């Protein structure tokens, strides 16, 4: 999905700086609509995988803490390594949303004539209003969402570890 966004960006930024900018603005809007629909359908297809990975990271963290409490501190490492790898995968998936969020500001930097400037701003507003990106259960998931999820998981894990140490 990231490659599709990069291709869209390269294609239309170069075309918007050419003499055929008027046609490129119209084409960019149509292409963005198609790309946005593609991102939504891909998100629907992958949302359960994404949610399962997130649940696996949480369960792995807590199972590792329980293993460490029962068998030794070294049993903590494999589960935490798995959770960190899954976190990296989840963050990689959210790059799509972050790119979609930043793309309209890139388009505003293109210099055009006064006549085309208004149409370019309409395209930028359209891109911003479409709120394209990666969605799970109709919620837009960005890197900040995943980092908050990781923070709250870590806080709950520390609380759980404190409870385990208190039981010893």
N, C-alpha and C positions, 0 to 999 in steps of 0.2 A: 504494500500500500504506500509505503514511503517512496518507492521508486516512481509510482504513478504521480505522486505529488511533485516530485523533483522534475519529472518529465513535463508536467503541466507548466511549472515555473519557468523552466528553460525555454520551452516552446513559445510561451506568450510574452515573456519579458523581452526576448529578442524581436518578436513580431510587433510589439507595441512601440518599439523604438525605430521601426522602419516606416517607409512612406505609406504602407497599407494599414496603418494603425486603426483606422475607422472600422474596417472589416475585422481586424483582430479583436477589437473590443466586443463585437457581437459574437464572434466565435468563442472567445474566452468565457463569456457568460454561459453559452450552451455547453461548453466542455466542462465548466465547473459544476453545472447541474448534473451532468452525467457522472462526474467524479464523486460528487457528494452522494448520489444514489448508490454508487458502487461501494463507497465507504460504509453506508448504512447497511446494505445487504451483507457485506462482509462482517460487519459487527454483529449482526443477528446470527450469522453462522458460527462465529467464534465466541460468543458471549459465555456459553456454558463451559467451554475449555478455559477461558480466562477466569471464571469464577471458581472452577475446580482447582486451577493452579494456585489461586489465592488461598483457598481453603487448605490445600496441601501444605503451603508454606506455614500457615498458622498451626496446623496440627503437628507438623514436623517440629516446630519450635517447642511446643508444649510436650510432645513425646520425648524429645531430647532432654528436656529438663527433668522429666520423670526418670528417664534412663540414667542420667547423671546422679540423681538422688539415690537410686537403687543400686547402681553398679560402679560408679566412679566418674570423675570429672571428664575423663577422656572420651566417654560415650556421648558427651555433649557435642563434639566436633562434627560428626557426620550429618546430624540433623540440622545443625546451624548452617553448615556449608550448603546443604540442599535448600534451605530457606533463603539464603543469600543468592544462590543461583536463580531460584524462581523469582525473587525480587528483581533481579537484573532482566529476566525475560519479560516480566510485567512492565518494567520501565521502558523496555525497548518497544513494546506494543503501544505505549502511550506517546511515543514520538510523533505518531500520525496526528494526534489531537493537537500537540504543541505546534507542529508545523502548520496545521490548518489555522491555528490561532494567530500565528505570526505572519502568514502569507499576505493578508490584506495590507499590512504596514509596508511590506516590500513593494507592493504595487503602487503605493502612494509616492514612492521616491522617483518614479519615472517622470521625466520631463516631457510635456506635450504642449500643443497649442491650446489657447484659451477655449476654443470650441470643443476640443476633444477632452480637455481637463474635466469638464462637468460629467461627461460620459464615463470617464475613468473613475471618478468619485462614486458614480452610481454602481459601477462594477465592484468597487471596494466595499461599498455598503451592502451590496447583494451578497458578496462573499462572507462578510462578517455576520450578516443576518441569517445565513444558511446554517451556521453553527455546525459545520462539518467536523468530523473526527471519529474517534473510536467510542462506541457506546456499549454499555452493559446495562441491561434492564432499563433502557431509555434514559440512562444517566451518562453524560459525557465524562469520559475518564481521561484525565491528564496526568502528567507526572506528579503534580502537586497532590492529587487524590491518592496516588499510590504511596507517596512518601508519608502522607498523613496516616494511611492504613498501616504502613510499616512502623510508624511511631507509636500508634496505639497498640499494635501487636507487641512491640518491644516493652511498652509500659505494663501491659497485662502480663507478659512473661516475667518481668522483674517482680511484679507483685506475686505471681504464682511461685517463683523461686524463693521469695522471702517467706511465703507460707510453708513451703517444703522444708526450708532450713529451720524454721520455728518448730516444726513437728519433730525434728531429730532429737 
